[in-house]
Amino acid sequence: MNNVLREAMLAHRDGARLISGFHQPGDEAVTTFTRLIAALIAAGVPADTATIAVDTVLAYVNGYAIEEQARKTGADGWPRERRDRAFHDGLELIIAGVRGTLSS
């Protein structure tokens, strides 16, 4: 889901900035947010931590896409493969932190 969201933002000029400007998310966004939290809770993540984790991941995706759109990319900047790898590595760090909240 996060890669799909990032791709949607990157597909439109200033797409990430537009997303970050929404103050009233639509019903579909709220439903998706709630489902992600429920999935983490079902996996054993405490409810408060699950909410923070989903919010953190969404903020990371949005912030990363904003930075990608603000910086030079392509031939004169970071190649797409390198940006993708860096994005996924950052996401893995967040996921590792969430995993750390699970009781063994």
N, C-alpha and C positions, 0 to 999 in steps of 0.2 A: 504494500500500500504506500509506503513512504517513497519508494522510487517512482511510483506512478504519480504521486503528488508533486514530487520534484520535477519530473518530466513535464507535467502540465504547466508548472510555473515557468520553466525554461522555454517552453514552446511559444510564449507570448512576451513581447517586450514589456519589461517591468512587471511581469506576472507575479513575481514573489512580493513586490511592493504592494500590488493590488490586494493580494491575499492577506497581507499583514494589516491592511487598513480596514478589514471587515470587523465591525464592532458587534454585529448581530448575525451570528452564523445561522445558516438555514437548517431546516429540519434534518436533512440528510447528513450534514456535518455533525450535528449533535448526536444523531443515531450512531454514526461511525465512531465518534469519540467514546460514547457509552459502551459500544460493543468491544472496543479495544481495552477499555478499563475492565470490563467483565471477563475478557479472555485472560488478562493478567491475574485477576483475582482467582479465577478457576485454576490457574497454574500455581497458585500458592502465594502470590505477591499480596502483602497487606493492602487493604483498600486505599488508604491514604497515599501509600507509595505508588500504587498503580495509577492513581490520578495524576500524581506528579510526574511519573514516568511518561505517560502518554502526552502530557502537556510539554514536557521537555523534548521528546522526540519530534513533535510537531514544530516546536520553536526552532529546533536544530535544523530540520529540513527547510523551513522557511528562511532562516538566517543564512544557511549555506547557499541556497538558491539566490538570495539577494546579493551575496558576495560574488557569486559566479556571474551574475548579470552586470554587476558594477565593474568587474575587472575585465581586462582584455583576455579573450580566450581565442582558441584556434591556433593558427600558424605562429603568431607573435606572442602567444601566451601559453598557459598550461594546455597540453593536449587533452582531449576529452577523456581518454583512458586514465590519465593521471588524476583528473578531477573526480572521476567515478571512483577510483581506488581510494582516494583521500576521503570522499564522502562516506563510503562504506566502512572504512577504518574508524572514522569518528562515530558512526552509528554503532559499530561493534563495541566501542568503549562505553557508550551509554547502556547498551544491552548487558554488558559485563557487570556494570554497576547494579543494574536491576537484578540480575542473577544473584548477586551478592546478598540481596535481601531475603532470598529464599532460605527457609530452614532446611537443614540436611535431613 
